């Protein structure tokens, strides 16, 4: 094949004819080691108004990923057609290699390979060019990978231990693969204290299962303790991700550790207690467990006086793996100090940018008594007849010290207003100050929901640690297939570990000072569930809690605050963070003794300010409207009206331009709701981005008819084109650009698609030219 012929080939042709054969000839197994078009990230979800769409422009997929073993990537290859240089795809490929953390990157146009080696030998260049027949063999790139990752030959068998194959075909995402491999490599290297940081909703438990499976199958560990602080976490783990362990797994109960099992799920409260007789963990030898996994380890394992540490200290010879979405760093305790730097971190910000986690919009609401404060008139008494202390009460006092019943009613009515305007059956969690507040909020929601609450008494439930009935409904709340309960009022029980996949609304009527608690609460909404149309969630904030989004620490790297020295005094008790009270415990926690709440029924409350903010591309909240967002995206693609018109008129199919803009996250249906339903994408673009007066599709179609444009065609062709014009007026330009339209009325009454194309228009080229000419008339003088 000469060079001119080669340049006519598509990128796929270059892959099939040159790149794939060259890789296979180097010894790579096409079925087991070569994967084509590997999607790494689906692209972030963009939210404006009540609409959401994926920005497919930011989707990341590699043309080739090469594997030494399944789920063990070692190299990336990016392909380009022969009109590009050999190394043209290198920068793109390096981005994918950074995502996968592999040392070998290649680019090719079918003539040769450009190579980038992150682990060059002494005297070797980082980037070189290789002939097509000189692509490295699998063993060479595997050795390079081992050197890059610090894997010793003696550890190779453990690192190569296969993953568990899910019968459903579920495969770990790229970051889960990296997290699993990093932990297994750390164990292989003898590291005994390991920290894994993964944002809520990214599959920590599934990732942990694969880690344990590989280590257990390799017999690197024989007995494992999965340590949690809430019953629901143990139960969810047992019946979901850990199900393949069923025959060798048990949940520790009745204060007994059964040595006949190998995988133990344990509630730390069930393993220890204040008295020596309560310390069940001491019923087995200190070397009984080889691996202890501490779920949600930010909740106390780093503090030297915590119950968790008592268990960890006893089993000190075991490997300790801490899992958290929010490494806890305080003046007194540090997860990093105990476990060391995280072996891998996958943040909320990264998850949203990749498109694996749901973005959020924030509705900030200010209530007059919160913002302006409230001072009772002299001598005013509360509902119990007690005189109210004469001072100013502010936002932090609301529902902690001061209860204004009309304020609670106002919050409930605003929540129901939003739900009724979107979907009254959207799963909703309302975070309250305490159990008392959660119960009052439940009652207020019942009244605000009206018939919805009458038709099903479980429309709203208080789910707190002291409510047997509420906790019994928790499984139904988190079950996507269970419609009720719809709304859960809570204080602490649902801040962490509750896998509410379809939660679409989080209401914050709770003062939150702790970044750890804030991240955990936000994590209740971050899961994407496409099967249930859950692509984003809304945060309704009545207590200015979302100001924490603006804190640089919100999604920054954890910094060690506490560094113990040799001469340190004993570590003081870890002061409870805001919201750390554990009302989810075995007996629940009632309102603290000695706290007297001032309850007042007659004081009015009103909303004085409300604003909506969206997650911007830089990770910051912006107040941009959907119209502004659309204008900015269109102008990013086409800097001027002239540039857009040239591209539109030159496009063989207008659908190409429409698709390109929709990949930016523009939903034309949403724009049409704002401007008018009769306008097509062309006029919507011109009007929104370049302030041009729009014409409806019907107006454009009528203009063409007035010009007697069809007289140059024969009778059958004229009838078909006039019908296509009517189709455009009724639907859109997209409906006439596909030949499939000819299968439907009224065209199917004029002949088959093949007959119409061949007999009336003289073939495919003639038919497509007629469509382009018709489009030219539609947008003439535009």
N, C-alpha and C positions, 0 to 999 in steps of 0.2 A: 504494500500500500504506500503510494507516494504521499508527500507532505500535504499536498493540496486536498487529497481525499481525506486524510486524517483530520484536517481542520473542519471538515463538514460533519464530523461525527459529534453526537451529543455526549454529555458527560457520562451518561449511563453506558453508552457504547464504548467509551474509553475504559470504563471500569471492566466491562465484560470481555473486551478484546485484548486489553493490555495489562491493567493493574492486577486484576484477580489472578490471571494465569501466572504473572510474575511472582505473586505471593505464594501461590500453590507450588510453583516450581522450587521455591526456597524451602519447602518441607512442611508448610502449614496445612493442617487438615481443614478442608472447606466446611465440613459439617460440624466439627467440634471446636475449632479455634478461630474461624473467620466469621464475623457477624457484620452484615451490611446495614446501613441506614439505622444506626442505633440511636433511639431517642433518649437523650440525657435529661432534658427538662421540657415540659410542655409549653412553657411560656406563661408569664404572669397574667392574672385576671385583673382587668381594669374595671373599676366601679365608678359610675356617675349616675345620679338620680337613683332609680330603682332598677337600673339595667346593669348588666355585666357582660363582658366578653373577653376572650383571651387575646392577648397581644402576641399573635403567632410570629410576628417579626422577631421576637426575642426567644422563640423556640430554639433549642440547641439539640442538634443531632449530628453525630459523626458518620461520615461515609463508611468508615471501617473502624471497628475495634477488634484488636487481636488478643486472644486469651491463651494463657498457658494451660489453664484448666477452667471449666465453667465458673463464672463469677470471680475470676482472677485475671483482670485485664492487665496487659503489659505494654500495649502500644496503640497509637492512634494513627490512621492514615486518612488524609483529606485528598479528594480527587477534584480535578478541574478538567474542562475540555481542552483541546489542543490549541485553542486560540489564546490560552494563558501560558505564562512561563511555568517551569517546573516547580518553583518554590512559591508560586502565587498563593497557595492555600496554607502556607506554613503558619502564619499568624493566627489564622482561624483554628488550625489543628492544635496549636500550643494552648489556646484557651480551653479546648476539650481535654488536653492532657493534664492541665492544671486541675480541672474538675475531677478527673479520675486519679490524679496523683500518680501518673506513670512517667518514666524517664524517657521513653522513646517516641518520637513524633516524626511523621513523614508526610510529604506532599508530592503529588505527581500529576502530570498532564498526559501521561502515556508515553513520554519520551524517555524519562528517567525518574529517579526518586531523589527529592531533597530530604536530607536526614538531619534531625536535631537530637543530640544526645546529652541529657542532663548529668550523665556520669561518665565523662570522657576519661580515658587513661592518660597518663602523663604524656604530654607532647601531642595529643590528639586534638583536632579542632572540634568545637561544639557542633558546628554545622558543616556538612559536606554534601556532595552529590554522588549518587550511586547509579550505575547502569541498571537497566531493567532486570538483567539476569544476576544482579549482585545484591538482591534484597536479603537482609540477615535471616538466618535460620532461627527457628523457635528457641533452641537451646541458648543461642547467643543473647537474645533479648530477655530470656528468663534469668540468665546470670547477671545481666545489667540491672534488671528489676530487683534481684536479691541484693545486689550491692547498694542500689539506691535506697532500699527500704531497710537495710541493715539486718537482713535475714541470714543466719549462719546455716551452713550445710546440714549441721546436726538437727536443726529445727525444721528442715524442709518438709518432713512427713506430716508434722502438725499443721503447718501453714497450708498444705495441700489437702487437708481433710475436707471431703465434700460437704456442701450445704445439704440441708433437708429439702427434698423436692416435694413441693406442694402438689397434691393431686389436681387441684384446680388450675394449676399453671401459674400461680402467683410467683413472681420473681422480686427479689429485693431491688429497690431503686439504687441509683448510683451512690448516694450518700450513705445508704444503709450498708451496701457492699463495703464501702471504705471504712465505715465504723466497725463492722464485723471484722474485717481483715486487720485493722489497726489493733483491736483488742487481742485477737488471736496471736498476732505478731508480738505484742507486749508480753503475753503469757509465755510464748515460746522463748522470749529473751530473759525470762526469769523475773519480770516485774511483778511485784506482789500488791502494790497499791495502784489502782487504775481508775481514772475518772473519765466518763463519757458524757458529753453535754449534747443533748438533742432537744430542739424546741418541741413543745407540746403539739401533738398531732402529726409528728413525723415518724411514728411507729417505733418508739423505744422498746416496747415489750416484744414485738416481732423481731427486732434486731437482737435483743437479748436472747430470745429463744434460739436464734441461729448461732449465736456465740456459744451458748451452753451446749447445743447439739453437737457442734463441731469438736469442742473440747471433750465432751463426754464420749462421743463416738471414738475419738482418738485415744481414749483412756488417759488423757492428760489430767482429767479430774474424774473422780468416781462418785463423790457425794457432793451435792450442791444445796445450799440454803438460799432461797429467794426471799429476802426480808422486806416486808412492807409494813406500813403503819395503819392500814385501813382494811377492814374485812372485804370491802367491795373490790379492792385492788387484787387481793389474793383470788377471789372467786372469778373475776373477769379473766385473770391470767390463766387459771386452771381450765376453764371451759373454752377459751378462745385460742390464743397463740400457742400455749403450752400443751394443747390437746395431744400431739404426737407422743408426749411423755406419759400418757395415761397409765400404762401398765407399771411404771416404775415411780410414779409421782403420788405424793400425798400432801394434804394440808394438815399442818400440825394442829391438833385439837385435843381437848380433854387433858391439856397440860402434860402431853406425852410425845416424845420423839420416837418414832417407830424405826428401828435400824434396818428393817427389811426393805425399805424404800431408798431410792438413791436421789431423787429430786424432791426437796421439801419446800413447801410454801409456808412461810411463817409470819404471823402477826407478832411484832416485837412485844406488844403488851402481853401476848400469850406465852412468851418465853421468859419473861423476867417480871420482877415485882419488888416491893420494898423489903421483903423478908428473904432470908437465905433459902427458905423452903419454897419460895416462889420462883427461884431461878432455875427454870426447867432446862435451860440450855446446858447446865452443869451435870445433867443426868447422862450425858455422853462425854467421851474423852475430848480433850482440847484439839486433837488432830482428826476428829470424826469427819469434819467437812473439809474438802479441798478448795472449794470456791464459795464465797459468800457474795451475793449480789444485793446491794442496798438500793432499793427503788426509792425515788424522791429523796435522795440522800441530803438535800438541802435542809430537810426538816429536822436535822439534829445530830447526824452521825459525826460531824466535825467537832462538836462541843465535848470536851473531855468529861463533863459531868452527866452526859446524856445516857439514857438507858441503852441506846443503840451501841454506844462506845463500850459499854460493859460487855455486851455480847461480842463485839469485834475484838476487844482485848483478850477475851477468853480463847477465841479461835484465831489467835494472832498468826499462827503458822499457815493459815489458808490464804489464798489470793482474795483480795477484797476489791470488788468492782462497784463503784458508785455511779448511779444513774441520776441525772437531773436535767431539767430544762433551764434551771436558774441556779448556778453555783452561788452558794451563800457566803458572803464576805461581810463580816461585821468586825467591830472592834475586838470581839472576844473569840470568834470562831472563824475558821476558814476551811472549806472543803479542799482547796488547793494545797494548803499546808499539810493536810492529812493524806490526800490521795496523790498529790503531785499535779503538774500541769495536765490538762485534758489531753488524752491521746487523739481525740478528734472532737471537733465542735461543729454542729450544724445549727445555725441560729434561726430565729423567727424571721428576721429580715431576709436571710438567704432563701428560706423556704418560700416566702411570698414572691421574691424576685424570680425564683425558678418556676413558680406556678404550682408547687405541691401543697402550699398552704393558702388558706383563704385570706384575702385582704379585708379591710374593714372600712366602714365609714362611721364617723362620729357625729352624733347629734348632741351638742352641748346645750344644756338648759339651765338658766339662772332663775331662781325663785326669789322674790323680793325680800322675804324674811331672812334668807340665807345671805344674800349679798349686802343688804342694807342693815342687817341686824334687827333685833327686836328687844325693846325694853318695856316691861309691863308697867302699866299705870300704877301710881302709888296705891298700895293697899289691895291690889288685885289678887284674887284667890284662884287656885286651880280647881279642877273638877271635883276634888275630894274636900274642898273647903279650906285648904291650907294656903296661907299667904305665900305668894311667889317672891323669891329673892329679887330685890331691886338691883338688877344689873343688866347689861346688854348680853343677849344670847346671839351667837353667830352660827355659821354653817356647821362647824364641828360639834356644836351642842345639839343639833337637830337629831332627834330620835335616840340620842345617848343620854342627855339630861332633860331636854325639853321635847315634849311630844305635842305637836300641833296637828290635831286630827284633820283639819282642813288641808294642811300641807300633804299629808299622806293620801288623802282623797284626790288632790290635784295631780300627784305623781301617777297614781293608778289610772286616772282618766287620760293622762297624756300617753301612757304606755298603750292603753287600749285604742286610743285615737290612731297611733302609728300602726298597730296590728290590723285594725279594721281597714286602714287605707292600703295595706299591702296584702297580708294574709293572716287572718285571725287564728290560724292553726300553725303558725310558725313557732317552733319550740323556743321558749324564752326562759332565761334564768334572771331573777331579780335578786341582787345581792344587797342585803340589809345589814344594819348595824349589829343586831343581835337577834336572839330567838323571839323576843317580845315584838320587835319591829317586824320580823318576818311574818308573825301571825297577824299583826294589824294590817300589813300589806296584803296578805292573802284575802282578808275580809274586804279590803278596799277594792281589790281586783274583782272579786265576786260581784260586788255592787256595780262596778264600772262595766263589767262584761255583760251583765244583764242576762238575756235569754241564753247566751252561750253557756253560762254557768248553771242555769236552771236545767238545760237539756242534758248536761253531763256534770254531775257534782265533782268529777275529777278533772274538770277543765283547768283548775288551778289548785295546786297542793303546796302546803308548807312542807318542805323536805329538810328537816333539821335533825340533829342527833337525838333529841328527846322525843321525837314523834315516831311512834311505831308505825302508824298508818302512812306517814309520809315516806319513811325509809322503805316500806314495803312497795311503794310505787316507783322507787328510783330506777329499777330495771326497766319498767315500762316507759319511763321518761327518756331513757337513753336508747331504747329500742326504736330504730327508724321506722319499723313497720307498725308500731303502736301509736295510735293517734293521741291518746290521753295518758298522762297529764300533758297539757300544752304548756302551761306556765308553772314554774317552780319558784317559790320564794324561799330563800335560804340565808344563812349568815356565813358559816364556815364549811359545812359538810361538802359543798360542791366546788370548793375553790381549787381542788387538785385531784387528779386521778380519776375523775368521772368522765367517761368517754362518751360525751353527748355529741355524736357526730353530726346530727342535723340541727344543732342549736343555731338559730339565725339572729337572735336578739339577746344581747346582754345588757341588763339595766344596772347601773351603778348608783345606788342611793346609800352608799357606804363610804365613809372616810377611809382612804387608803394612803398610808405614808410609806409602806414597804414596797420597794421595787420587786422583791421576790414574790410577794402576794399578788401584786398587780399583774406580773407576767403570768402567774398561774391562772388568775381569773380570766385574763384575755385568752389564754390557751383553750378555754372551754369552747370557743367559737372558731378556732383556726382550721378545723378539718374541712376539706372539700369532699362533698358527696354528690357527684354528678347525677347518679341515679335518682336522687331526690331534689334535683335542681338547687343544690346548695353550693354556690360558688363564692359567696362573700357573706359577711355578717355585719350587723349594725350594733354599735355601742351607744346606748342612751345614757348620758352622764349628767346626774343631778348634783354631784358633789365635787366637781373640778378634779376628779381622779385622773382623767385623761391628760392632764397637764404633764403627767409622768412620761408621756410619749415624747415630750420635748427635752427630757433629761438625756444627756449624752450617754448615761449608763443604761438607757432602756435596752439597747441591743448592742452595747459595746462589749469589748473583751473583759472578762472578770479580772479584777486586780486584787492581789493579796493585800488585805488591810492588816490582818493579824499574823505576825511572824514571831513565834515564841523563841525566846532566848534561853540559854542555859541557866540563867539566874532568875527566870521568871517566877513570880509567886504563883500559887495555884490559880487556875483560870476561874474567874468569877462566873456565876450562873449567867447563861445567855439570856439577856432581857428579852421578853417576848416581843416579836415584831408585831406591827399593827395587823390584827386579824389572825395571829397565830393560835388563838384560843381554840381548843380542840372539841368543839361541840359535837363532833361526830363519834366520840368514844363510846365505849360499851354502854355507859349510862347516860351520856349527854351531860351538858353543863347548863344549868339554869342561870337566870339573871344573877349577877354577882351580889352577894349579900352586902347590905349596907348602902347599895346604890338606890337612891330615891329619884324617880323620874317625875318631872313636873308635867302634868297632862292638862291640856287646855283645849276645849272644843270650839270656842267661839271666835278665835282669831283667824281672820281671812288670810289667804295666801294666793299669789298670782305669779304667773310667769312674766318676767320683765325683759328677757332676752333669749333668743334661740338662734343657733347657727349650725350649719352642716359643713363638715370637713371631710375630705377624702385623702386616701393615701396617695401621695405623689410619687413620681418616678425616682426621686432622690431619697425616698423613705420618710419624708417629712409630710405632715398633714397640710393640705392646701384647701382653700375655700372655692376652688375653681368650679364653675358650673359645667354642665355637660356641653353647652354651646361653646364655652371658652376652650374646653378640652378638645372638642372637635376641630375648632378653628386652628388651634396650635398644631394638631397632628397633620391636618391637610397642608398647612403652610410649611411644615417640616418636609413634606414630600414634594410639594410644588410651591416654590418661593413666590410666584406671582400668578395672576390670572392668565397672562399670555402663556406662561410655561405649562399651566394646567391644560389650557385649550389646545396647545400643540400636542401634548401627550394624549389627550382624549381623542382628537381628530386622527392622530397617527395610529392609534391602537386598532389592531385588526378586530379585536373584541373588547367592548367597553367593560365587560365582566372582569377583565384582567386588572383594570384600574380600581374597580369597586372592591375586588378581593384584596388588593394591596392595601387599601385604606382600612378595610375591615380587619386586616391582620394587625393594624395599629390599635385595635380596640374600639373602632368607630362602629356603632350600630345604627344603620340608616333608619331602621324602624323607629328607634327612639328619637332621632332628629325629626322625623316626619310628625311625631306626636306634638312636637313643639311648634313646627312651622306650618304643617298642614298635610293631611293624608294624601292629597292628590298630586304631590310633587315627587318626581323621580330623583335618583341620586345626583344626576348632573346639576339640576337646579338647586338642590339642597347644598351641594358643594359650593357652587358659585355664590349662593346667597349667604351661607354661614361664613365662608372664608374670605370672600372678596366683595361682600356687600352689594351684589348684583340683584336687581329685582327678579324674582323667580316666575317662571311660567309653569302651569300645571301640565301634566302629561296630555290631558284632553286638549288644552290650548295649543300645544305643539302639534298634536295630531291634526287638529282642525286647520292649522296654518299650512300644513303639507297638502291637505285636501283642496284648499283654496287655490293653490298654485298649479292645479291640474298636472301634477308631477307624473301621474300614472299613464298619461296618454301615449307615452312612448312604448308601452308594453302591450302585448296581445291580451285578449279577453281573459284567458285563464290565469295568466301571470298577474294581471291587474286585480282580479278577484282575490288571489292569494295575498298579494301585497296589501290590499285594502284591509283584509282580515287581520293581517299581522299588525297593521297600524292600529286597528281597534284593540287588538290584544295588548299592544304597548300602552294605549290610553287607560285600559282597565287594570293592568298589572304593572309592568316594568320593562325596562330595556333588556333585562336579563331573560325575560320570558321568550323573547323573539330571537335571541342569539343562538339558542340551541335548536338543532334540527328535530329534537324530540317533540317540539311543539306541533309538528305536523301529524303526530299520531292522534291528536285530540280534535274535538269540535272547534270550528266548523271544517277544519282542514281534512279530516278523515272522510268527509263527504265529497271532497274534490279529488280524491285519489290516494294511493298509498304514498308514504314519504319517498320511496324510491321513484315512483312514477312522477311525482311532483318535481323532484330534483332533476331527474334525467330528461323527462319529456317536456316539461314546461320551461325549465331554465337551462337545459343543455348540459347538465352535469353539476358536480359539487362546486367547481370553481365558479360557474355561472350563478348558482344559487347564492353562494357567499358574497359574490360581487353585488348582487341585487340587494342583499341585506345591508352591506356597507353603504351602498348608494342611498338606501332608505334612511339609514342613520345619519348620513350626511345632510339629508334634507331636514330631518328632525332638529338638528342642531345648527342649521344654517343661520348665519349672521349672529351667532351667539358670541 
